[in-house]
Amino acid sequence: TIDLMDNYMVYFGHVLSNSFYPVLQRAIGVGSAFEGWSPREQDVVYRVLIPMTPPRGHSFHLELDSAGQRHARNFRVCVQLDTLWLETYDVAEMKFFKHIARQAPPDSLHLRCLQLFSHLQLGIGFSTYTMKTIVMHLLNTTPVSRWRRRYFLRRLGDINVNVRRCLEQKCLKHFIIGNKRLPQEISLPLDIASAQPPNLFHHLAWHPVAHSQAMSEYRDL
């Protein structure tokens, strides 16, 4: 997939050279396929991000948002609305999994644990990202040596316990935003690194019916 995108960039780089179009950079593979796991082994989705730099002699200009907003993060790029992309932390998460892979022993089953729980939640209300976030928090606090094959059932139990605790407390913190324990190679803007982590289960605290349904789905899981 990366090779395909490299060929794509070479072609369009030649076609669009000396133009006013942004310059495409090397593609970055993100998501489960490039992190080494997938909830559906037979239906892998490959996702890539293509960074863009301004053409020669130009620069990207950011405009501050309306008064009262946090200027550090809320801005409008001087382009049409249909070219705006949502904020994503896929690259930071991909770097985290690569960091773990470099440290993990050969028989580490951390990806297998994530794949198993992500597969189990298919068809019910839990999102794959919920399971991924819980496992990333555990990977960040549990020594990599404790993810070896002989600890497989213990780590599955830890994931299960954390899912239940997060549901009961109606709180699951975002893994990247405001995380003070990220590896050094994950460099974040200061306002993101120092921000209060958003609660991914915020809706459960405000909607009792949704919380009851989530607890019921957990018991089914």
Backbone as CSV, one residue per row, in Angstrom:
resi,resn,N_x,N_y,N_z,CA_x,CA_y,CA_z,C_x,C_y,C_z
1,THR,0.822,-1.206,0.000,0.000,0.000,0.000,0.862,1.264,0.000
2,ILE,1.903,1.262,0.843,2.798,2.418,0.884,3.508,2.586,-0.456
3,ASP,3.942,1.454,-1.063,4.601,1.525,-2.369,3.657,2.101,-3.423
4,LEU,2.391,1.686,-3.364,1.405,2.209,-4.307,1.267,3.720,-4.161
5,MET,1.195,4.189,-2.905,1.061,5.620,-2.675,2.333,6.369,-3.076
6,ASP,3.503,5.718,-2.907,4.746,6.351,-3.351,4.724,6.578,-4.859
7,ASN,4.256,5.565,-5.600,4.142,5.714,-7.057,3.155,6.823,-7.417
8,TYR,2.074,6.888,-6.650,1.063,7.933,-6.854,1.682,9.314,-6.679
9,MET,2.490,9.464,-5.636,3.098,10.770,-5.356,4.126,11.156,-6.413
10,VAL,4.904,10.152,-6.874,5.890,10.442,-7.918,5.192,10.938,-9.179
11,TYR,4.101,10.268,-9.547,3.376,10.643,-10.760,2.790,12.051,-10.640
12,PHE,2.056,12.286,-9.543,1.421,13.590,-9.394,2.444,14.689,-9.105
13,GLY,3.563,14.306,-8.479,4.616,15.289,-8.278,5.166,15.788,-9.601
14,HIS,5.242,14.866,-10.581,5.713,15.260,-11.914,4.659,16.097,-12.636
15,VAL,3.402,15.653,-12.555,2.324,16.351,-13.259,2.107,17.755,-12.702
16,LEU,2.198,17.875,-11.369,1.858,19.142,-10.716,3.070,20.003,-10.394
17,SER,4.234,19.598,-10.896,5.435,20.392,-10.615,5.281,21.798,-11.194
18,ASN,5.867,22.748,-10.502,5.800,24.160,-10.913,4.364,24.678,-10.989
19,SER,3.505,24.133,-10.129,2.118,24.597,-10.078,1.849,25.211,-8.714
20,PHE,0.605,25.639,-8.505,0.222,26.215,-7.225,-0.383,25.176,-6.286
21,TYR,-0.371,23.901,-6.666,-0.954,22.861,-5.827,0.013,22.463,-4.714
22,PRO,-0.511,22.021,-3.554,0.371,21.552,-2.480,1.246,20.390,-2.944
23,VAL,2.411,20.260,-2.325,3.362,19.203,-2.666,3.105,18.006,-1.757
24,LEU,2.874,16.841,-2.352,2.590,15.638,-1.582,3.883,15.053,-1.022
25,GLN,3.825,14.623,0.244,4.957,13.979,0.892,4.705,12.473,0.989
26,ARG,5.685,11.754,1.517,5.567,10.293,1.598,4.397,9.902,2.493
27,ALA,3.639,8.905,2.046,2.450,8.467,2.781,2.834,7.851,4.121
28,ILE,1.948,8.021,5.109,2.131,7.441,6.441,1.000,6.446,6.672
29,GLY,1.339,5.185,6.856,0.326,4.170,7.126,-0.186,4.282,8.551
30,VAL,-1.492,4.318,8.743,-2.087,4.450,10.072,-3.208,3.430,10.221
31,GLY,-3.678,3.276,11.451,-4.791,2.374,11.702,-4.341,0.955,11.984
32,SER,-5.309,0.084,12.212,-5.041,-1.272,12.681,-4.146,-2.074,11.746
33,ALA,-4.310,-1.926,10.433,-3.525,-2.725,9.492,-2.031,-2.456,9.635
34,PHE,-1.660,-1.201,9.874,-0.250,-0.845,9.997,0.241,-0.955,11.442
35,GLU,-0.670,-1.076,12.385,-0.286,-1.266,13.784,-0.113,-2.738,14.120
36,GLY,-0.541,-3.629,13.207,-0.311,-5.058,13.395,-1.493,-5.849,13.887
37,TRP,-2.697,-5.277,13.836,-3.871,-6.007,14.301,-5.060,-5.577,13.448
38,SER,-6.117,-6.354,13.499,-7.346,-6.003,12.795,-8.479,-6.833,13.360
39,PRO,-9.642,-6.219,13.629,-10.770,-6.992,14.168,-11.265,-8.051,13.193
40,ARG,-11.035,-7.839,11.902,-11.426,-8.821,10.881,-10.196,-9.157,10.038
41,GLU,-9.617,-10.322,10.277,-8.416,-10.701,9.549,-8.672,-10.805,8.051
42,GLN,-9.896,-11.203,7.680,-10.204,-11.405,6.269,-10.675,-10.128,5.586
43,ASP,-10.783,-9.038,6.327,-11.316,-7.792,5.767,-10.500,-6.616,6.290
44,VAL,-9.212,-6.615,5.966,-8.302,-5.594,6.467,-8.477,-4.303,5.670
45,VAL,-8.542,-3.188,6.378,-8.661,-1.872,5.752,-7.330,-1.142,5.910
46,TYR,-6.752,-0.737,4.793,-5.487,-0.015,4.808,-5.765,1.485,4.676
47,ARG,-5.308,2.243,5.671,-5.525,3.681,5.679,-4.178,4.392,5.664
48,VAL,-4.069,5.415,4.857,-2.831,6.189,4.795,-3.157,7.679,4.865
49,LEU,-2.247,8.420,5.455,-2.314,9.880,5.459,-1.187,10.400,4.578
50,ILE,-1.482,11.380,3.762,-0.472,11.963,2.881,-0.233,13.412,3.302
51,PRO,0.878,13.683,3.980,1.181,15.069,4.361,1.364,15.936,3.114
52,MET,1.049,17.201,3.250,1.207,18.147,2.151,1.974,19.372,2.629
53,THR,2.881,19.834,1.815,3.602,21.072,2.090,3.237,22.095,1.014
54,PRO,3.367,23.375,1.319,3.004,24.394,0.320,3.954,24.359,-0.868
55,PRO,3.484,24.753,-2.039,4.368,24.813,-3.208,5.457,25.858,-3.011
56,ARG,6.489,25.757,-3.816,7.631,26.667,-3.693,7.178,28.128,-3.799
57,GLY,7.653,28.926,-2.857,7.302,30.338,-2.858,6.001,30.654,-2.154
58,HIS,5.358,29.641,-1.547,4.090,29.842,-0.862,4.172,29.268,0.554
59,SER,3.197,29.594,1.364,3.113,29.056,2.720,1.652,28.890,3.097
60,PHE,1.399,27.938,3.982,0.051,27.778,4.511,-0.179,28.856,5.569
61,HIS,-1.323,29.497,5.517,-1.645,30.574,6.456,-2.849,30.171,7.290
62,LEU,-2.700,30.228,8.605,-3.777,29.878,9.522,-4.386,31.141,10.098
63,GLU,-5.705,31.195,10.130,-6.409,32.331,10.710,-6.975,31.937,12.063
64,LEU,-6.815,32.809,13.052,-7.368,32.544,14.368,-8.881,32.484,14.297
65,ASP,-9.447,31.648,15.159,-10.894,31.491,15.182,-11.528,32.705,15.850
66,SER,-12.850,32.654,15.998,-13.597,33.769,16.570,-13.202,34.013,18.017
67,ALA,-13.507,35.207,18.509,-13.160,35.592,19.881,-13.780,34.625,20.874
68,GLY,-13.026,34.346,21.941,-13.522,33.443,22.968,-13.080,32.015,22.778
69,GLN,-12.541,31.694,21.611,-12.052,30.351,21.355,-10.580,30.278,21.728
70,ARG,-10.098,29.041,21.926,-8.691,28.863,22.240,-7.887,29.009,20.950
71,HIS,-7.131,30.074,20.844,-6.405,30.352,19.610,-5.342,29.310,19.322
72,ALA,-4.888,28.601,20.340,-3.808,27.643,20.117,-4.232,26.494,19.221
73,ARG,-5.533,26.119,19.258,-5.955,24.956,18.491,-7.084,25.258,17.518
74,ASN,-7.928,26.223,17.815,-9.065,26.501,16.948,-8.685,27.531,15.890
75,PHE,-8.636,27.085,14.664,-8.271,27.983,13.583,-9.000,27.555,12.322
76,ARG,-8.947,28.417,11.315,-9.548,28.117,10.019,-8.478,28.250,8.947
77,VAL,-8.319,27.201,8.161,-7.370,27.258,7.063,-8.030,27.980,5.900
78,CYS,-7.262,28.770,5.168,-7.822,29.569,4.069,-8.082,28.702,2.840
79,VAL,-8.989,27.746,2.965,-9.399,26.885,1.858,-10.899,26.683,1.961
80,GLN,-11.488,26.077,0.958,-12.914,25.800,0.989,-13.221,24.731,2.037
81,LEU,-14.453,24.748,2.543,-14.824,23.827,3.611,-14.690,22.371,3.202
82,ASP,-14.890,22.060,1.923,-14.839,20.660,1.520,-13.420,20.110,1.498
83,THR,-12.426,20.939,1.784,-11.050,20.453,1.847,-10.552,20.326,3.279
84,LEU,-11.386,20.640,4.259,-10.983,20.534,5.654,-11.087,19.092,6.136
85,TRP,-10.119,18.675,6.950,-10.120,17.341,7.533,-10.275,17.462,9.042
86,LEU,-10.874,16.443,9.636,-11.015,16.414,11.083,-9.665,16.165,11.747
87,GLU,-9.530,16.669,12.959,-8.318,16.438,13.736,-8.169,14.952,14.018
88,THR,-6.965,14.418,13.864,-6.735,12.995,14.081,-5.422,12.785,14.822
89,TYR,-5.371,11.715,15.599,-4.162,11.353,16.334,-3.649,9.995,15.878
90,ASP,-4.022,9.602,14.662,-3.647,8.290,14.140,-2.139,8.103,14.068
91,VAL,-1.415,9.133,13.659,0.039,9.001,13.523,0.686,8.806,14.889
92,ALA,0.247,9.558,15.892,0.786,9.401,17.245,0.506,7.999,17.776
93,GLU,-0.681,7.475,17.517,-1.021,6.130,17.974,-0.195,5.083,17.244
94,MET,0.033,5.272,15.950,0.876,4.360,15.190,2.301,4.352,15.744
95,LYS,2.826,5.531,16.077,4.167,5.614,16.661,4.223,4.917,18.013
96,PHE,3.136,4.986,18.781,3.110,4.308,20.076,3.207,2.795,19.888
97,PHE,2.449,2.246,18.950,2.506,0.805,18.715,3.881,0.381,18.197
98,LYS,4.525,1.210,17.392,5.874,0.892,16.935,6.857,0.913,18.098
99,HIS,6.670,1.848,19.011,7.512,1.922,20.208,7.365,0.647,21.042
100,ILE,6.136,0.198,21.230,5.905,-1.033,21.988,6.520,-2.228,21.265
101,ALA,6.366,-2.287,19.940,6.895,-3.414,19.166,8.412,-3.519,19.294
102,ARG,9.100,-2.390,19.374,10.562,-2.415,19.510,10.996,-2.956,20.863
103,GLN,10.164,-2.774,21.881,10.525,-3.197,23.224,9.975,-4.569,23.597
104,ALA,8.918,-4.988,22.945,8.227,-6.218,23.332,9.059,-7.458,22.999
105,PRO,8.954,-8.504,23.822,9.635,-9.769,23.519,9.013,-10.431,22.296
106,PRO,9.727,-11.376,21.666,9.214,-12.008,20.441,7.866,-12.688,20.606
107,ASP,7.581,-13.211,21.794,6.315,-13.931,21.993,5.233,-13.052,22.625
108,SER,5.393,-11.739,22.519,4.380,-10.838,23.071,3.059,-11.005,22.329
109,LEU,1.974,-11.032,23.080,0.641,-11.217,22.507,-0.245,-9.990,22.729
110,HIS,0.365,-8.826,22.874,-0.452,-7.625,23.112,-1.359,-7.314,21.921
111,LEU,-0.854,-7.538,20.709,-1.696,-7.296,19.535,-2.795,-8.345,19.414
112,ARG,-2.471,-9.564,19.815,-3.481,-10.622,19.787,-4.600,-10.321,20.773
113,CYS,-4.249,-9.798,21.944,-5.266,-9.416,22.931,-6.190,-8.345,22.354
114,LEU,-5.602,-7.338,21.738,-6.395,-6.260,21.151,-7.269,-6.785,20.022
115,GLN,-6.704,-7.633,19.194,-7.468,-8.187,18.076,-8.647,-9.011,18.572
116,LEU,-8.426,-9.816,19.604,-9.486,-10.671,20.134,-10.634,-9.839,20.690
117,PHE,-10.332,-8.848,21.533,-11.401,-8.041,22.119,-12.093,-7.181,21.067
118,SER,-11.350,-6.702,20.097,-11.968,-5.909,19.031,-12.902,-6.764,18.194
119,HIS,-12.541,-8.020,17.995,-13.407,-8.928,17.236,-14.665,-9.265,18.028
120,LEU,-14.528,-9.434,19.343,-15.679,-9.785,20.176,-16.732,-8.685,20.186
121,GLN,-16.297,-7.426,20.073,-17.252,-6.322,20.170,-17.991,-6.049,18.869
122,LEU,-17.607,-6.713,17.779,-18.288,-6.485,16.509,-19.759,-6.866,16.626
123,GLY,-20.624,-6.003,16.174,-22.053,-6.274,16.220,-22.745,-5.745,17.451
124,ILE,-21.978,-5.228,18.436,-22.603,-4.623,19.614,-22.185,-3.157,19.675
125,GLY,-22.525,-2.486,20.749,-22.380,-1.037,20.798,-20.978,-0.509,21.011
126,PHE,-20.035,-1.342,21.447,-18.686,-0.847,21.701,-17.943,-0.630,20.389
127,SER,-17.209,0.457,20.321,-16.431,0.729,19.117,-15.058,0.078,19.217
128,THR,-14.475,-0.166,18.062,-13.109,-0.694,18.028,-12.155,0.272,18.717
129,TYR,-12.403,1.571,18.573,-11.514,2.562,19.171,-11.583,2.524,20.694
130,THR,-12.734,2.173,21.244,-12.843,2.026,22.697,-11.891,0.949,23.189
131,MET,-11.928,-0.212,22.544,-11.047,-1.307,22.941,-9.585,-0.930,22.730
132,LYS,-9.306,-0.286,21.629,-7.933,0.125,21.345,-7.424,1.085,22.411
133,THR,-8.253,2.033,22.822,-7.849,3.003,23.841,-7.555,2.320,25.166
134,ILE,-8.407,1.392,25.563,-8.197,0.676,26.822,-6.901,-0.119,26.782
135,VAL,-6.634,-0.802,25.674,-5.406,-1.591,25.558,-4.182,-0.680,25.530
136,MET,-4.261,0.465,24.875,-3.123,1.389,24.858,-2.803,1.882,26.262
137,HIS,-3.826,2.184,27.054,-3.583,2.597,28.439,-2.879,1.482,29.216
138,LEU,-3.302,0.243,29.010,-2.669,-0.882,29.703,-1.233,-1.085,29.231
139,LEU,-1.002,-0.958,27.935,0.354,-1.100,27.406,1.281,-0.033,27.973
140,ASN,0.738,1.108,28.304,1.537,2.220,28.810,1.853,2.089,30.289
141,THR,1.149,1.195,30.974,1.352,1.045,32.420,1.826,-0.348,32.821
142,THR,1.679,-1.324,31.943,2.095,-2.696,32.232,3.420,-2.982,31.533
143,PRO,4.435,-3.484,32.244,5.720,-3.786,31.596,5.533,-4.697,30.385
144,VAL,6.294,-4.436,29.327,6.132,-5.227,28.101,6.418,-6.704,28.340
145,SER,7.254,-7.006,29.326,7.552,-8.410,29.625,6.327,-9.149,30.142
146,ARG,5.329,-8.413,30.614,4.113,-9.029,31.148,3.068,-9.298,30.069
147,TRP,3.436,-9.088,28.826,2.526,-9.401,27.723,2.968,-10.651,26.974
148,ARG,3.883,-11.403,27.559,4.354,-12.627,26.917,3.256,-13.688,26.933
149,ARG,3.476,-14.733,26.172,2.454,-15.768,25.969,1.930,-16.332,27.284
150,ARG,2.797,-16.553,28.250,2.351,-17.188,29.491,1.443,-16.275,30.327
151,TYR,1.406,-14.978,29.990,0.530,-14.045,30.709,-0.729,-13.716,29.911
152,PHE,-0.978,-14.456,28.845,-2.068,-14.130,27.928,-3.404,-14.010,28.648
153,LEU,-3.777,-15.003,29.435,-5.076,-14.985,30.110,-5.152,-13.867,31.147
154,ARG,-4.044,-13.577,31.801,-4.040,-12.486,32.783,-4.296,-11.139,32.100
155,ARG,-3.659,-10.937,30.964,-3.846,-9.659,30.273,-5.262,-9.547,29.717
156,LEU,-5.829,-10.654,29.247,-7.227,-10.620,28.819,-8.124,-10.244,29.990
157,GLY,-7.806,-10.794,31.163,-8.567,-10.443,32.359,-8.427,-8.975,32.709
158,ASP,-7.219,-8.430,32.551,-6.998,-7.003,32.824,-7.840,-6.129,31.897
159,ILE,-7.872,-6.499,30.622,-8.666,-5.726,29.666,-10.135,-5.769,30.048
160,ASN,-10.603,-6.948,30.391,-12.006,-7.105,30.779,-12.338,-6.267,32.011
161,VAL,-11.459,-6.299,33.000,-11.670,-5.529,34.228,-11.687,-4.032,33.921
162,ASN,-10.803,-3.590,33.051,-10.744,-2.168,32.722,-11.960,-1.712,31.934
163,VAL,-12.473,-2.570,31.060,-13.704,-2.227,30.353,-14.833,-2.018,31.352
164,ARG,-14.966,-2.955,32.297,-16.034,-2.844,33.294,-15.854,-1.603,34.166
165,ARG,-14.630,-1.346,34.616,-14.394,-0.194,35.487,-14.705,1.118,34.767
166,CYS,-14.272,1.232,33.520,-14.540,2.456,32.758,-16.038,2.668,32.563
167,LEU,-16.763,1.576,32.327,-18.213,1.694,32.169,-18.874,2.094,33.479
168,GLU,-18.461,1.470,34.571,-19.060,1.787,35.870,-18.776,3.231,36.270
169,GLN,-17.562,3.703,35.973,-17.192,5.077,36.311,-17.610,6.076,35.235
170,LYS,-18.101,5.547,34.115,-18.517,6.386,32.975,-17.379,7.307,32.539
171,CYS,-16.183,6.753,32.515,-15.009,7.563,32.192,-13.954,6.721,31.480
172,LEU,-13.573,7.154,30.298,-12.455,6.570,29.552,-11.684,7.731,28.934
173,LYS,-10.509,8.004,29.462,-9.733,9.156,29.010,-9.087,8.888,27.657
174,HIS,-9.068,9.925,26.834,-8.364,9.853,25.556,-6.904,9.504,25.818
175,PHE,-6.324,8.650,24.964,-4.970,8.171,25.246,-3.892,9.197,24.912
176,ILE,-4.062,9.941,23.850,-3.003,10.849,23.402,-3.093,12.214,24.074
177,ILE,-4.255,12.838,24.048,-4.404,14.201,24.567,-4.145,14.236,26.072
178,GLY,-3.213,15.073,26.489,-2.942,15.257,27.904,-2.207,14.121,28.579
179,ASN,-1.708,13.154,27.814,-0.994,12.014,28.396,0.452,12.409,28.674
180,LYS,0.845,12.383,29.940,2.195,12.788,30.342,3.197,11.640,30.270
181,ARG,2.740,10.445,29.874,3.625,9.281,29.891,3.874,8.722,28.493
182,LEU,3.746,9.526,27.495,3.992,9.056,26.133,5.492,8.934,25.866
183,PRO,5.897,8.018,24.980,7.312,7.913,24.598,7.826,9.222,24.016
184,GLN,9.120,9.451,24.139,9.708,10.718,23.698,9.557,10.951,22.205
185,GLU,9.513,9.859,21.406,9.427,10.048,19.958,8.064,10.562,19.502
186,ILE,7.082,10.573,20.412,5.769,11.125,20.079,5.754,12.584,20.523
187,SER,5.968,13.472,19.578,6.037,14.904,19.868,4.689,15.550,19.575
188,LEU,4.136,16.211,20.566,2.820,16.836,20.438,2.917,18.344,20.643
189,PRO,2.034,19.113,20.019,1.955,20.549,20.325,1.701,20.746,21.818
190,LEU,2.240,21.810,22.370,2.167,22.034,23.810,0.738,22.048,24.319
191,ASP,-0.184,22.665,23.567,-1.550,22.766,24.070,-2.238,21.409,24.114
192,ILE,-1.836,20.481,23.228,-2.412,19.135,23.255,-1.794,18.322,24.381
193,ALA,-0.477,18.433,24.546,0.205,17.678,25.593,-0.240,18.097,26.990
194,SER,-0.609,19.368,27.154,-0.974,19.877,28.480,-2.481,19.956,28.696
195,ALA,-3.265,19.567,27.713,-4.723,19.671,27.824,-5.290,18.609,28.758
196,GLN,-6.493,18.846,29.234,-7.212,17.850,30.019,-7.733,16.775,29.068
197,PRO,-7.420,15.494,29.315,-7.864,14.439,28.398,-9.384,14.386,28.298
198,PRO,-9.935,14.385,27.100,-11.392,14.256,26.949,-11.862,12.892,27.442
199,ASN,-13.073,12.848,27.946,-13.687,11.603,28.396,-14.463,10.992,27.233
200,LEU,-13.989,9.864,26.720,-14.658,9.217,25.591,-16.002,8.620,25.987
201,PHE,-16.249,8.466,27.281,-17.535,7.958,27.782,-18.390,9.079,28.360
202,HIS,-18.126,10.297,27.943,-18.861,11.449,28.469,-20.368,11.289,28.282
203,HIS,-20.759,10.722,27.157,-22.195,10.592,26.868,-22.892,9.664,27.848
204,LEU,-22.155,8.700,28.419,-22.769,7.766,29.363,-23.139,8.458,30.670
205,ALA,-22.369,9.491,31.027,-22.651,10.213,32.267,-23.911,11.058,32.158
206,TRP,-24.305,11.415,30.939,-25.454,12.291,30.744,-26.697,11.563,30.263
207,HIS,-26.539,10.318,29.889,-27.675,9.564,29.350,-27.778,8.216,30.066
208,PRO,-28.596,8.143,31.120,-28.734,6.902,31.889,-29.139,5.705,31.037
209,VAL,-29.989,5.930,30.047,-30.423,4.819,29.196,-29.240,4.262,28.410
210,ALA,-28.407,5.157,27.881,-27.227,4.721,27.136,-26.263,3.970,28.042
211,HIS,-26.142,4.422,29.291,-25.261,3.737,30.235,-25.790,2.351,30.562
212,SER,-27.077,2.230,30.788,-27.678,0.921,31.076,-27.496,-0.030,29.899
213,GLN,-27.664,0.491,28.700,-27.486,-0.333,27.508,-26.032,-0.782,27.369
214,ALA,-25.093,0.126,27.659,-23.675,-0.219,27.570,-23.309,-1.301,28.582
215,MET,-23.842,-1.211,29.804,-23.581,-2.237,30.810,-24.171,-3.569,30.376
216,SER,-25.341,-3.538,29.768,-25.961,-4.769,29.278,-25.121,-5.396,28.171
217,GLU,-24.604,-4.568,27.274,-23.765,-5.075,26.187,-22.447,-5.613,26.724
218,TYR,-21.935,-5.002,27.797,-20.721,-5.524,28.414,-20.956,-6.921,28.964
219,ARG,-22.092,-7.133,29.615,-22.391,-8.463,30.147,-22.513,-9.483,29.015
220,ASP,-23.066,-9.055,27.876,-23.127,-9.952,26.716,-21.736,-10.264,26.191
221,LEU,-20.858,-9.256,26.252,-19.489,-9.437,25.788,-18.752,-10.460,26.637
